[in-house]
Amino acid sequence: MKQYKILLMALAAAMLPGVAAHAQAPVGPSPAAGSISTPEAVGTAPLAGTASAVATTNSAAPAATAPDVSKTAAPAAKPAAAAATPQFEQPEPGIGQPTDRIGIQPQVTDIGKEALWFHDALLMPIITAISLLVLALLLYVIARYNRRSNPNPSRTSHNTLIEVIWTLVPVLILLIIAVPSIKLLARQYNPPKADLTVKVIGHQWYWSYQYPDNGDFEVVSNILTDAQDKAKGEPRLLGVDERLVVPAGAVVKVITTSDDVIHSFAVPAFWVKMDAVPGRLNETWFKVDRPGLYYGQCSELCGARHAYMPIAVEVVPPADFAAWVKAKGGTMPGQGAAPASSDATANSPVSNPHAGTSAATPEPSAAATGPTENASAPVAPTAQPATAN
Ligand SMILES: [Cu+2]
């Protein structure tokens, strides 16, 4: 009995990373994409109008004019905000975004590299070999044992040796898959001590990011229009006005939750996908050493504009991160009155490169407008009116 249980667990474990592997087929229905900025795209749904008004309020537009602004107005308000935010990294073709190649995006985290190896070097060859074997057996049986070529069929009903083989071989294959699979799973759920905590909140239909270690400021991240993407050189449907900025080399703890319905925070290049559930806090983590810009999308069908709430994670050198935090009106741990998180990031050289100095030099324009831009930010997600429903 116990053996069956182990086998079942191994099977389940083997399948999990396989599921996660399908991280990021582009979700957007392409025909609708052109109409992002047209009223028909959202105007017909009364709920969409309400939710987008909130989106506008939270980002750039003054609260006074926000309530009757339709979703179409939200992107229009963006350029000013986008210009005010220091952005360090440029999109790179083939990195952190979908490409024409078959397979999984190049991985930039250790977990992702291990998982990619597991998928490419172990799962795919085994799956391919099994499929080819079954196909070959089928073709052989079809050719060899049809009525014409085999008019007098054998009456054999048992063959102990063959039965033992076809039971044992699959068990061995599953064991071979289970060992690295469970190891990978365990690594994903045993994060190292965090250098930085970011709270990721899903909304219909945008993301907001809170930095509890850095003065608890919040940035609100909305999709760019096609024209803005083109102007900024960002991939279509993936560019956002406010990126999730994190320092390179830091262990980032990501707490996901939602304001309305279930969303899912997914960044394929990090091998990160975690549901954002209203009323719950889920946790995942990543550590990226390589500065760059990595895109993701909401990966849980969450409503009419599910395809239009992309994620852009900007991994920057620690000094740039400090400058960005300053531009956003936040503080670096150990420099101000920032409430220390339970992870005591103040001790981390990674998240606190300028402890005791003021070498950080944010761009002047950013410093001028940045802090006020999200002045309404520190509203707790749960305190916001439930506009979505
Ligand atoms: Cu969503």
Residues whose N, C-alpha, C, O or C-beta is under 5 A from the ligand:
A	BS01	CU	I262 H263 S264 C298 E300 C302 H306
